[in-house]
Amino acid sequence: MPVGAKPCGGPWSYLVYSMATSDSVQLAAAVQEYTAYQADLNRKLGLVSDCQFLSAPTVDCMAGVCATSSSSPNQD
């Protein structure tokens, strides 16, 4: 799930979670609220970022645990 709002656009990071053990609706609502708040601060304060594109990580589930795969460039 993308999290946060870079001033140049796109998320600051990605959150890996399990739909089997998480309340995905509540989590998505909280992340959306946080991202909107961060985007508002970016506008109000005129913040800047590196504008680097952050691609979504590749996710694997091993032994019932979700994690980013070792081949993914983003280890969030």
Secondary structure as GFF3:
##gff-version 3
##sequence-region A 1 76
A	DSSP	beta_strand	2	3	.	.	.	ID=ss1
A	DSSP	beta_strand	13	14	.	.	.	ID=ss2
A	DSSP	alpha_helix	24	45	.	.	.	ID=ss3
A	DSSP	beta_strand	59	62	.	.	.	ID=ss4
A	DSSP	beta_strand	65	68	.	.	.	ID=ss5
###
